[in-house]
Amino acid sequence: MPVNVDLHICQGYALCVLEAPDVFALDEDTDKVHVLNPAPPPGRIDQTRQAAHACPVGAITIDGEP
């Protein structure tokens, strides 16, 4: 379940960081979100999906999911 952030779309709202702080972080130099853990453990999959859905610009994708 690779997780990706499209840095061309990301606006740095960081709502994903609030939802899944062990998966995403805000790079303060670029004001963009980056993935800390591109393959979250099974216990964090739902949290990661919620974080992806929380992104107002749809910058987060999870491979294998619509």
C-alpha positions in Angstrom: 0.0 0.0 0.0 2.4 2.7 -1.1 1.4 6.2 -0.1 2.3 9.2 -2.3 2.0 13.0 -2.1 1.9 14.9 -5.4 4.1 17.9 -4.5 2.8 19.9 -7.5 -0.7 19.7 -6.0 0.0 19.9 -2.3 -0.8 23.3 -0.8 0.6 22.5 2.7 -2.8 22.5 4.5 -1.3 19.6 6.6 -4.7 18.1 7.4 -3.2 14.8 6.7 -0.5 15.4 9.3 -3.3 15.9 11.9 -4.9 12.7 10.8 -1.8 10.5 10.6 1.3 12.2 12.1 3.2 9.0 12.0 2.8 8.8 8.2 2.9 12.4 7.1 4.9 15.5 8.1 5.1 19.1 6.9 8.4 20.3 5.5 8.7 23.8 6.9 11.2 24.8 4.2 8.9 24.0 1.3 5.5 24.2 3.1 4.7 20.9 1.5 3.8 17.6 3.1 6.1 14.6 2.7 5.5 10.9 3.5 7.4 9.6 6.5 6.2 6.1 6.1 5.2 5.2 2.5 4.1 1.7 3.7 2.2 2.2 6.9 1.6 -0.9 9.0 -1.8 -2.7 8.8 -2.9 -1.0 12.1 -2.5 2.4 10.5 -4.2 1.8 7.1 -7.6 3.3 8.1 -5.8 6.3 9.6 -3.9 6.8 6.4 -7.0 6.5 4.3 -8.7 9.2 6.5 -5.7 11.4 6.0 -5.9 11.0 2.2 -9.6 11.9 2.2 -8.9 14.9 4.5 -6.6 16.5 1.8 -8.7 19.3 0.4 -6.8 19.3 -2.9 -6.5 15.5 -3.4 -2.7 15.5 -3.4 -2.5 12.1 -1.6 -2.8 8.8 -3.4 -2.7 5.3 -2.0 -1.7 2.8 -4.6 -4.3 0.1 -5.3 -7.2 2.3 -4.1 -9.6 4.4 -6.2 
